[in-house]
């Protein structure tokens, strides 16, 4: 196990070939802030740049995964908007702090990253849920809870969730979750397809880390390229474009060291040694 840079609102460590990010505001059920958002982006970027990391796991400290946005920030924004005298000032009141805007990851950031698995250990509410949708896999503790809480706060879903949620759970389920804002338990999330599996609470991190390590032991370049193709082609309507994109990537990979090693290992009847 290796320890990386110290952060204020997350923890980061490396276990084997897996980077483990823990949201670390347990006294607030890991309520989301712009600071946390920037630190998550920084930790994922470090994983992407580290050849010794093949996959990333994100979980929460304490009883919660992420209880949603920090309401104190919303309250302060309301006060700033009420004091604003121009439309520009009102927009600025809702924007992230200037120093953090460059650190805000978008959908493309997560699509291009190494595989990311969310180990949802407790409530994942509002942005605590939508932040997981652009990641790759969600595994839930039997104590996890989920909610698209936005309408109950008088706002609409965000973070590209109106694109990803229907693709993950189907339009009808996405509409029900988004229009009611109700909380569902882990078993119902599994029925919806929102999570890929539900495990006993004390087995959540061991099982998630084992899956991440299994992924990370595969050729990193092939895994990352496969992920990128799936995300990009998911909304591609032109089938010829899909085939051309796949063909361009696989042609390049035929020349890769990992592909050559896989073929040699097969011929020699041994386990391949990837990512050397």
C-alpha positions as CSV (number, residue, x, y, z in Angstrom):
1,X,0.0,0.0,0.0
2,X,1.3,3.5,-0.9
3,X,0.1,6.8,0.3
4,X,-0.3,9.7,-2.1
5,X,-0.7,13.4,-1.8
6,X,-2.7,14.6,1.3
7,X,-6.0,16.2,0.5
8,X,-8.5,18.1,2.6
9,X,-11.8,16.4,1.8
10,X,-10.8,13.1,0.3
11,X,-8.3,10.4,1.1
12,X,-6.1,8.6,-1.5
13,X,-4.1,5.5,-1.3
14,X,-2.9,2.8,-3.7
15,X,-3.5,-0.9,-3.1
16,X,-1.8,-3.1,-5.7
17,X,-2.8,-1.7,-9.1
18,X,-5.9,0.1,-7.7
19,X,-6.2,3.7,-6.7
20,X,-8.7,4.1,-3.8
21,X,-10.4,7.4,-3.3
22,X,-12.4,7.9,-0.1
23,X,-14.8,10.9,0.2
24,X,-13.8,12.2,3.7
25,X,-16.4,14.5,5.3
26,X,-18.0,11.8,7.4
27,X,-19.5,14.3,9.9
28,X,-21.6,15.6,7.0
29,X,-22.2,12.3,5.3
30,X,-19.6,13.4,2.8
31,X,-21.7,16.2,1.5
32,X,-20.3,17.4,-1.9
33,X,-18.4,20.7,-2.3
34,X,-16.5,22.3,-5.1
35,X,-13.3,21.6,-3.1
36,X,-14.1,17.9,-3.0
37,X,-15.0,17.9,-6.7
38,X,-11.6,19.4,-7.6
39,X,-9.7,16.9,-5.3
40,X,-11.5,13.9,-6.8
41,X,-10.5,15.2,-10.3
42,X,-6.9,15.6,-9.2
43,X,-6.7,12.1,-7.7
44,X,-8.2,10.5,-10.8
45,X,-5.8,12.5,-13.0
46,X,-2.9,11.1,-10.9
47,X,-4.2,7.6,-11.4
48,X,-4.5,8.2,-15.1
49,X,-0.9,9.4,-15.3
50,X,0.5,6.6,-13.2
51,X,1.4,3.4,-15.1
52,X,1.2,1.5,-11.8
53,X,-2.5,2.1,-11.5
54,X,-5.0,0.2,-13.7
55,X,-8.3,1.0,-12.1
56,X,-9.9,3.4,-9.5
57,X,-12.4,2.8,-6.7
58,X,-14.4,5.6,-5.1
59,X,-16.2,5.1,-1.7
60,X,-17.2,7.2,1.3
61,X,-15.9,7.5,4.8
62,X,-18.3,6.6,7.7
63,X,-22.0,6.0,7.2
64,X,-22.6,7.8,3.9
65,X,-21.3,7.7,0.3
66,X,-22.3,11.3,-0.5
67,X,-25.5,12.9,1.0
68,X,-25.7,15.5,-1.8
69,X,-24.4,19.1,-2.1
70,X,-23.5,21.0,1.0
71,X,-26.6,23.0,1.8
72,X,-24.6,25.7,3.4
73,X,-23.2,26.7,0.0
74,X,-26.7,26.8,-1.5
75,X,-27.9,29.0,1.4
76,X,-25.0,31.4,0.8
77,X,-25.6,31.4,-2.9
78,X,-29.3,32.4,-2.3
79,X,-28.2,35.3,-0.2
80,X,-25.7,36.4,-2.9
81,X,-28.3,36.2,-5.6
82,X,-30.8,38.2,-3.5
83,X,-28.2,40.9,-3.1
84,X,-27.2,41.0,-6.8
85,X,-28.2,44.0,-8.9
86,X,-27.4,42.7,-12.3
87,X,-27.9,39.4,-14.3
88,X,-24.1,39.0,-14.4
89,X,-23.9,39.2,-10.6
90,X,-26.7,36.7,-10.2
91,X,-25.0,34.2,-12.5
92,X,-21.7,34.7,-10.7
93,X,-23.5,33.9,-7.4
94,X,-24.3,30.4,-8.6
95,X,-20.9,29.7,-10.2
96,X,-18.2,27.7,-8.5
97,X,-15.4,29.6,-6.8
98,X,-13.1,31.0,-9.5
99,X,-10.1,29.0,-8.3
100,X,-11.9,25.7,-8.7
101,X,-13.6,26.2,-12.1
102,X,-10.7,24.7,-14.0
103,X,-10.8,21.6,-11.8
104,X,-14.4,20.7,-12.6
105,X,-14.5,17.4,-14.4
106,X,-17.0,16.9,-17.1
107,X,-18.4,13.8,-18.8
108,X,-15.5,13.6,-21.2
109,X,-13.0,13.5,-18.3
110,X,-14.7,10.4,-16.9
111,X,-15.1,8.7,-20.3
112,X,-11.4,9.1,-21.0
113,X,-10.2,8.0,-17.6
114,X,-9.1,4.6,-16.4
115,X,-12.0,2.4,-15.2
116,X,-13.8,3.8,-12.1
117,X,-15.9,1.7,-9.8
118,X,-18.1,3.3,-7.1
119,X,-18.4,1.4,-3.9
120,X,-21.6,2.9,-2.5
121,X,-21.5,2.3,1.2
122,X,-24.5,4.5,2.3
123,X,-26.8,7.3,1.1
124,X,-26.0,8.5,-2.4
125,X,-28.4,11.5,-2.7
126,X,-28.7,14.1,-5.5
127,X,-25.2,14.9,-6.8
128,X,-24.0,11.9,-4.6
129,X,-25.9,9.8,-7.1
130,X,-25.4,11.7,-10.4
131,X,-21.7,11.8,-9.9
132,X,-21.6,8.0,-10.1
133,X,-23.5,7.8,-13.4
134,X,-20.7,9.0,-15.7
135,X,-18.4,6.5,-13.9
136,X,-18.3,2.9,-15.0
137,X,-19.7,0.5,-12.4
138,X,-21.6,0.9,-9.2
139,X,-21.6,-1.7,-6.4
140,X,-23.8,-1.2,-3.4
141,X,-23.7,-2.1,0.2
142,X,-27.0,-3.5,1.5
143,X,-27.1,-0.4,3.5
144,X,-26.9,2.0,0.5
145,X,-29.8,4.3,-0.4
146,X,-30.3,6.3,-3.6
147,X,-32.3,9.4,-4.6
148,X,-32.6,11.8,-7.5
149,X,-33.6,14.4,-5.0
150,X,-33.5,17.5,-7.2
151,X,-37.2,18.2,-7.8
152,X,-37.7,18.2,-4.0
153,X,-35.1,21.0,-3.9
154,X,-36.9,22.9,-6.7
155,X,-34.3,22.2,-9.3
156,X,-33.6,19.8,-12.2
157,X,-31.1,16.9,-12.3
158,X,-27.6,17.8,-13.5
159,X,-24.1,16.4,-14.3
160,X,-25.4,14.9,-17.5
161,X,-27.7,12.6,-15.5
162,X,-30.6,13.3,-17.9
163,X,-28.5,11.5,-20.5
164,X,-27.0,8.7,-18.5
165,X,-29.8,7.8,-16.1
166,X,-32.3,6.7,-18.9
167,X,-29.5,4.7,-20.6
168,X,-28.7,2.9,-17.3
169,X,-32.2,2.3,-15.9
170,X,-34.6,2.9,-18.9
171,X,-36.7,6.0,-19.5
172,X,-39.7,5.0,-17.4
173,X,-37.6,4.3,-14.3
174,X,-35.5,7.4,-14.9
175,X,-38.7,9.5,-15.1
176,X,-40.1,8.0,-11.9
177,X,-36.9,8.5,-10.0
178,X,-36.5,12.1,-11.2
179,X,-40.1,13.2,-10.9
180,X,-40.7,11.7,-7.4
181,X,-37.3,12.4,-5.9
182,X,-38.0,9.5,-3.6
183,X,-35.3,7.4,-1.9
184,X,-34.9,3.8,-3.0
185,X,-32.9,1.0,-1.2
186,X,-30.1,-1.1,-2.6
187,X,-32.4,-4.0,-3.6
188,X,-34.6,-1.7,-5.7
189,X,-31.6,0.0,-7.2
190,X,-30.4,-3.5,-8.3
191,X,-33.8,-4.2,-9.9
192,X,-33.6,-1.0,-11.8
193,X,-30.1,-1.8,-13.0
194,X,-28.7,1.3,-11.3
195,X,-26.1,-0.9,-9.5
196,X,-24.6,-4.1,-10.9
197,X,-24.6,-6.0,-7.6
198,X,-25.5,-5.6,-3.9
199,X,-23.2,-7.1,-1.2
200,X,-23.2,-7.3,2.6
201,X,-21.9,-4.1,4.0
202,X,-18.8,-5.5,5.5
203,X,-17.9,-7.1,2.2
204,X,-18.4,-4.0,0.0
205,X,-14.8,-2.7,-0.2
206,X,-13.1,-6.2,-0.4
207,X,-15.4,-7.2,-3.2
208,X,-15.1,-3.9,-5.1
209,X,-11.3,-3.9,-4.7
210,X,-11.1,-7.5,-5.9
211,X,-13.1,-6.6,-9.1
212,X,-11.0,-3.5,-9.6
213,X,-7.8,-5.5,-9.3
214,X,-9.1,-8.1,-11.8
215,X,-9.7,-5.2,-14.3
216,X,-6.4,-3.6,-13.5
217,X,-4.4,-6.8,-14.1
218,X,-5.6,-6.7,-17.8
219,X,-3.7,-4.6,-20.3
220,X,-4.3,-1.0,-19.3
221,X,-4.3,0.3,-22.9
222,X,-6.8,-2.3,-24.1
223,X,-9.1,-1.8,-21.1
224,X,-9.1,2.0,-21.3
225,X,-9.6,1.9,-25.1
226,X,-12.6,-0.6,-24.7
227,X,-14.1,1.7,-22.1
228,X,-13.7,4.8,-24.3
229,X,-15.3,3.0,-27.3
230,X,-18.3,1.8,-25.3
231,X,-19.0,5.3,-23.9
232,X,-18.5,7.0,-27.3
233,X,-20.4,4.5,-29.4
234,X,-23.3,4.2,-26.9
235,X,-24.9,7.3,-28.5
236,X,-23.5,6.9,-32.0
237,X,-26.3,6.4,-34.6
238,X,-24.0,5.7,-37.5
239,X,-23.0,2.0,-37.5
240,X,-20.3,2.5,-40.1
241,X,-18.7,5.2,-37.8
242,X,-18.8,2.6,-35.0
243,X,-17.0,0.0,-37.1
244,X,-14.4,2.6,-38.4
245,X,-13.7,3.7,-34.8
246,X,-13.3,0.1,-33.6
247,X,-11.1,-0.7,-36.6
248,X,-8.8,2.2,-36.0
249,X,-8.2,1.3,-32.4
250,X,-7.7,-2.5,-32.9
251,X,-5.3,-1.9,-35.8
252,X,-3.2,0.2,-33.5
253,X,-3.4,-2.4,-30.8
254,X,-2.1,-5.2,-33.0
255,X,1.3,-3.4,-32.7
256,X,1.1,-3.1,-28.9
257,X,3.4,-4.8,-26.5
258,X,0.5,-6.2,-24.5
259,X,-1.1,-7.8,-27.5
260,X,2.2,-9.4,-28.5
261,X,2.7,-10.7,-25.0
262,X,-0.8,-12.2,-24.9
263,X,-0.1,-14.1,-28.2
264,X,3.3,-15.3,-27.0
265,X,1.8,-16.4,-23.6
266,X,-0.9,-18.4,-25.4
267,X,1.6,-20.1,-27.6
268,X,3.9,-20.9,-24.7
269,X,1.0,-22.0,-22.4
270,X,1.8,-19.6,-19.6
271,X,0.2,-16.6,-17.9
272,X,0.8,-13.3,-19.7
273,X,2.8,-10.6,-18.1
274,X,1.0,-7.4,-18.9
275,X,1.8,-3.8,-18.2
276,X,5.5,-4.3,-18.0
